[in-house]
């Protein structure tokens, strides 16, 4: 299990390098950017404190997204980026705070909308 987690971490770094590569198609870049942003985000789409569902995104969405993104990218690009990713891993993990702020904003706006909706439904 620990080896699988290391492989996923490395593959996320491979994607972060691959989406900047000009040899990658635009749709693979867009998908890879979304996967990398979500994987490196300090905030999850479904918070971990929600029983069962909170960990499902980490266990299913991230590995599935990485797998699909790697299938969209040419093998020779992946091999080049894999070497660079090994060096990057030795230096430390980057954080994507912009995506974290985006997720917080979405949750806050969803909470405000839900409060407004319930307030208008319950109090005529």
C-alpha atoms as a printed R data frame, in Angstrom:
    type eleno elety resid chain resno       x      y       z
1   ATOM     1    CA   UNK     A     1   0.000  0.000   0.000
2   ATOM     2    CA   UNK     A     2   2.862  2.332   0.811
3   ATOM     3    CA   UNK     A     3   4.473  1.598  -2.554
4   ATOM     4    CA   UNK     A     4   1.199  2.424  -4.333
5   ATOM     5    CA   UNK     A     5   0.989  5.751  -2.504
6   ATOM     6    CA   UNK     A     6   4.575  6.599  -3.547
7   ATOM     7    CA   UNK     A     7   3.769  5.690  -7.157
8   ATOM     8    CA   UNK     A     8   0.668  7.933  -7.126
9   ATOM     9    CA   UNK     A     9   2.691 10.790  -5.675
10  ATOM    10    CA   UNK     A    10   5.350 10.370  -8.346
11  ATOM    11    CA   UNK     A    11   2.732 10.165 -11.103
12  ATOM    12    CA   UNK     A    12   1.122 13.382  -9.859
13  ATOM    13    CA   UNK     A    13   4.499 15.088 -10.214
14  ATOM    14    CA   UNK     A    14   4.892 13.556 -13.676
15  ATOM    15    CA   UNK     A    15   1.579 15.149 -14.662
16  ATOM    16    CA   UNK     A    16   2.619 18.501 -13.203
17  ATOM    17    CA   UNK     A    17   5.645 18.449 -15.473
18  ATOM    18    CA   UNK     A    18   3.893 16.954 -18.492
19  ATOM    19    CA   UNK     A    19   1.164 19.576 -18.800
20  ATOM    20    CA   UNK     A    20   3.880 22.187 -19.406
21  ATOM    21    CA   UNK     A    21   5.427 20.135 -22.201
22  ATOM    22    CA   UNK     A    22   4.663 21.403 -25.738
23  ATOM    23    CA   UNK     A    23   4.510 17.800 -27.049
24  ATOM    24    CA   UNK     A    24   1.290 17.181 -25.084
25  ATOM    25    CA   UNK     A    25  -2.088 17.856 -26.747
26  ATOM    26    CA   UNK     A    26  -4.267 20.686 -25.411
27  ATOM    27    CA   UNK     A    27  -7.025 18.400 -24.083
28  ATOM    28    CA   UNK     A    28  -4.487 16.240 -22.236
29  ATOM    29    CA   UNK     A    29  -2.985 19.428 -20.759
30  ATOM    30    CA   UNK     A    30  -6.371 20.678 -19.548
31  ATOM    31    CA   UNK     A    31  -7.212 17.338 -17.967
32  ATOM    32    CA   UNK     A    32  -3.750 17.013 -16.400
33  ATOM    33    CA   UNK     A    33  -3.956 20.551 -14.970
34  ATOM    34    CA   UNK     A    34  -7.281 19.715 -13.307
35  ATOM    35    CA   UNK     A    35  -5.952 16.461 -11.847
36  ATOM    36    CA   UNK     A    36  -2.727 18.045 -10.588
37  ATOM    37    CA   UNK     A    37  -4.534 21.023  -9.093
38  ATOM    38    CA   UNK     A    38  -6.914 18.723  -7.241
39  ATOM    39    CA   UNK     A    39  -4.179 16.319  -6.117
40  ATOM    40    CA   UNK     A    40  -1.941 19.099  -4.750
41  ATOM    41    CA   UNK     A    41  -4.773 21.164  -3.322
42  ATOM    42    CA   UNK     A    42  -4.788 21.498   0.462
43  ATOM    43    CA   UNK     A    43  -8.601 21.324   0.350
44  ATOM    44    CA   UNK     A    44 -10.632 18.327  -0.853
45  ATOM    45    CA   UNK     A    45 -13.851 18.589  -2.830
46  ATOM    46    CA   UNK     A    46 -15.458 16.332  -0.219
47  ATOM    47    CA   UNK     A    47 -13.944 17.131   3.223
48  ATOM    48    CA   UNK     A    48 -12.314 14.178   5.010
49  ATOM    49    CA   UNK     A    49 -14.444 14.637   8.140
50  ATOM    50    CA   UNK     A    50 -17.530 13.423   6.234
51  ATOM    51    CA   UNK     A    51 -17.708  9.690   7.027
52  ATOM    52    CA   UNK     A    52 -16.752  7.358   4.172
53  ATOM    53    CA   UNK     A    53 -17.364  9.920   1.384
54  ATOM    54    CA   UNK     A    54 -14.526 12.123   2.620
55  ATOM    55    CA   UNK     A    55 -11.924  9.494   1.826
56  ATOM    56    CA   UNK     A    56 -13.519  8.185  -1.354
57  ATOM    57    CA   UNK     A    57 -12.281 11.138  -3.381
58  ATOM    58    CA   UNK     A    58  -8.726 10.467  -2.198
59  ATOM    59    CA   UNK     A    59  -9.022  6.746  -2.843
60  ATOM    60    CA   UNK     A    60 -10.924  6.841  -6.142
61  ATOM    61    CA   UNK     A    61 -10.961 10.268  -7.835
62  ATOM    62    CA   UNK     A    62  -7.271 11.105  -7.598
63  ATOM    63    CA   UNK     A    63  -5.905  7.698  -8.760
64  ATOM    64    CA   UNK     A    64  -8.531  7.472 -11.502
65  ATOM    65    CA   UNK     A    65  -7.755 10.998 -12.698
66  ATOM    66    CA   UNK     A    66  -4.013 10.302 -12.713
67  ATOM    67    CA   UNK     A    67  -4.525  7.066 -14.643
68  ATOM    68    CA   UNK     A    68  -6.702  8.724 -17.311
69  ATOM    69    CA   UNK     A    69  -4.346 11.699 -17.656
70  ATOM    70    CA   UNK     A    70  -1.338  9.410 -18.096
71  ATOM    71    CA   UNK     A    71  -3.203  7.532 -20.837
72  ATOM    72    CA   UNK     A    72  -3.756 10.814 -22.713
73  ATOM    73    CA   UNK     A    73  -0.055 11.766 -22.680
74  ATOM    74    CA   UNK     A    74   2.489 10.175 -25.069
75  ATOM    75    CA   UNK     A    75   4.768  7.557 -23.457
76  ATOM    76    CA   UNK     A    76   7.999  9.335 -24.393
77  ATOM    77    CA   UNK     A    77   6.832 12.494 -22.605
78  ATOM    78    CA   UNK     A    78   5.941 10.459 -19.519
79  ATOM    79    CA   UNK     A    79   9.393  8.849 -19.485
80  ATOM    80    CA   UNK     A    80  11.121 12.244 -19.721
81  ATOM    81    CA   UNK     A    81   8.927 13.734 -17.016
82  ATOM    82    CA   UNK     A    82   9.350 10.712 -14.758
83  ATOM    83    CA   UNK     A    83  13.076 11.395 -14.498
84  ATOM    84    CA   UNK     A    84  12.476 15.054 -13.664
85  ATOM    85    CA   UNK     A    85   9.780 14.081 -11.135
86  ATOM    86    CA   UNK     A    86  12.258 11.972  -9.170
87  ATOM    87    CA   UNK     A    87  14.408 15.079  -8.696
88  ATOM    88    CA   UNK     A    88  11.393 17.187  -7.749
89  ATOM    89    CA   UNK     A    89  10.244 14.680  -5.129
90  ATOM    90    CA   UNK     A    90  13.649 14.885  -3.468
91  ATOM    91    CA   UNK     A    91  13.167 18.671  -3.073
92  ATOM    92    CA   UNK     A    92   9.674 18.620  -1.514
93  ATOM    93    CA   UNK     A    93   5.970 18.793  -2.356
94  ATOM    94    CA   UNK     A    94   4.498 21.959  -3.921
95  ATOM    95    CA   UNK     A    95   1.125 23.295  -2.761
96  ATOM    96    CA   UNK     A    96  -1.564 24.703  -4.993
97  ATOM    97    CA   UNK     A    97  -3.124 27.383  -2.805
98  ATOM    98    CA   UNK     A    98  -5.118 28.932  -5.640
99  ATOM    99    CA   UNK     A    99  -7.186 25.771  -6.013
100 ATOM   100    CA   UNK     A   100  -7.551 25.580  -2.241
101 ATOM   101    CA   UNK     A   101  -8.989 29.094  -2.196
102 ATOM   102    CA   UNK     A   102 -11.296 28.128  -5.075
103 ATOM   103    CA   UNK     A   103 -12.655 25.124  -3.148
104 ATOM   104    CA   UNK     A   104 -13.148 27.196   0.011
105 ATOM   105    CA   UNK     A   105 -14.999 29.836  -2.037
106 ATOM   106    CA   UNK     A   106 -17.241 27.186  -3.602
107 ATOM   107    CA   UNK     A   107 -18.091 25.700  -0.181
108 ATOM   108    CA   UNK     A   108 -18.782 29.144   1.332
109 ATOM   109    CA   UNK     A   109 -20.990 30.178  -1.597
110 ATOM   110    CA   UNK     A   110 -22.820 26.854  -1.418
111 ATOM   111    CA   UNK     A   111 -23.402 27.409   2.306
112 ATOM   112    CA   UNK     A   112 -24.678 30.944   1.739
113 ATOM   113    CA   UNK     A   113 -26.987 29.809  -1.049
114 ATOM   114    CA   UNK     A   114 -28.322 26.905   1.031
115 ATOM   115    CA   UNK     A   115 -28.914 29.205   4.015
116 ATOM   116    CA   UNK     A   116 -30.721 31.742   1.821
117 ATOM   117    CA   UNK     A   117 -32.804 28.983   0.194
118 ATOM   118    CA   UNK     A   118 -33.810 27.434   3.517
119 ATOM   119    CA   UNK     A   119 -34.518 30.826   5.066
120 ATOM   120    CA   UNK     A   120 -36.876 31.759   2.210
121 ATOM   121    CA   UNK     A   121 -38.594 28.336   2.341
122 ATOM   122    CA   UNK     A   122 -39.074 28.191   6.095
123 ATOM   123    CA   UNK     A   123 -39.945 31.821   6.754
124 ATOM   124    CA   UNK     A   124 -42.658 33.103   4.382
